[in-house]
Amino acid sequence: MTNRPLPDSVATRNRMSAQRRRDTVPELALRRELHRRGRRYRVDRAPLPGMRRRADLVFPGARVAVFVDGCFWHSCPAHATSPRNNADWWAAKLAGNVVRDRDTDALLTAAGWTVVRIWEHEDPVAAADTVEAALRGKSNDR
C-alpha cells in the first residue's frame, strides 16, 4: 500500500509528472539576471556534503544557497492553493514541504551558510538584488 494519492485522471497524472525539479522559468530568469551581472554559481547542487536537499543556485565561496520556491509546492502566503481531490493527503504533503524547507534553512544556517528564498512570482531583477545583497553581506564572496 502506498501513501501517494491516486490520480483522479490521466491528465492530472501527466500534468503532475511534467513538473520540473530544476530549470523552471522563474529559476532561469533569475540565473540569466545574475549571469548578466557577472555572478557565477553552481546549479542544482547540495550545499553541504551528504545533504540530499539541493539548492537551485549555490555560491560555494560565499556560502550562499538560493532556493526558488514554487507558490503551490512551498505554500506561498499570497498564492497557495489547496487541491480538492485527496485534500487531506495534499494538506499533509504541502505542510511537510514547508517543515522541510525550515529544517533546510536551519541546517544550512547552523553550518554558516546564508539561505535566500525567492518565490516564483517575484520579479527576477528584484530577486537578483536580494541575492546580491546576501552575497555582499559575505566577506569571502568570490
N, C-alpha and C positions, 0 to 999 in steps of 0.2 A: 504494500500500500504506500502511496506517495502523499506528501503534504502539498503538492502542487495542485492548483485548481485545474479542472478540465476546461479546455477552451469551449466557449459556447458556440463557436463556428470555425470553419476552416479559415475564413477571412481574418478572424481575430487571431488565430494561431499564427498565420502568416505575417500579420502586422506586428505582433509582439516579437517574433523571431527575427524580424528585419531591423529591430532596434540596434543601433551601432553602439559599441562599447567605447570606441575611440574614433577620432577623425569626424566628429559631428560638425555640423555647420557652425554653431557658436564657438566651438573649440578652434576650428580652422580660422575663423575670423580673428580670434584673439592671437593665435600664433602668427598670422600674417602681420598684424599690427605690431606685435613685439619684434618680429624679424625686421620689419621696416625701420624700427627704432634702433636696430643694431644689436638687439638682445639675442643670445643663443642659449639653447635649452635642450634638455632631453625630453622625449615624448613617451608617454605611457610607460612609466618606469616606477618601480618600487623605491621610495626614497631611502629606506633602511634595509640592510641585508636581511634576508629571510622574511621580510614583510610581504604578505600576499596581497596587500592592498596597494594599488598603483595610482600614482598621481597623474593627471593629464599632462602637466608640464613640471619638470624638475630642473632647478638651478643648483647643481650639486655644490659648487664652490661657495655660493651664498647660503646654502641650506634653506632654500625656499621651495615649497611644494605648492603647486597651484591645481585646484580642482574646479572644473567647470561642471556644475551640478544642473541636471535637468529638473525642471519645475515639478513634473509628475513624480519621478523616481525619488527625489530627495525632499518632497513635501514643502515646496516654496510657500511661504506665508501669503503671497499675493496671488499665486496661480495654481495651487494644488487642487486636484480633483480627486474624487473618490469613486471608483468603479462601483456600479450597482450589482453586477454579476460577481458572485463569490466575494461579497463585500467584507465579510469577517476576515477571510484569508488575506485580502488585499490590505486591509487596515493594519493587520499584524505585520505583513511584509514591508509596507512603507514605513511604519513606525520602527521596525528593525533596521531599515536603511539609515534612518536618522540617528538611531543609537550607535550604529557602526560608524557613521560619519563623526560623531562627537568623540568616540573612542579613538578613531584615527587621529583626530586633531590633538587629543591628549597625549597619545603615544609619540607623535612627532614633536610636539612642543616640549615634552619631557626630554627628548633626545637633542634638543637645541635647534630644532627647525622652526621656521616661520611658515604657518599654513595660511594660504589665501584661498577663499572660496568665492567663486563667481557664479551667479545664476545665469542660466542660458539666455534669459531675456535682457540681460544687461548690454548696454552699448559697448562694442569692442574697444573703442577708444577710451572710454571711462574705465573699463575693466583693465586695459593695459596701464592706465595711470595708477590704478590700485596696485598692480603687480610691481610697477616701477617704484612706487613708494615703499613697498616691502623690501625691494632689492636695495634701495638707498639706505634703508634702516639697518642693513647688514654691513659690517665693516670689512668683511672678506669677500665682497662682491667681485666677480670676475667678468 
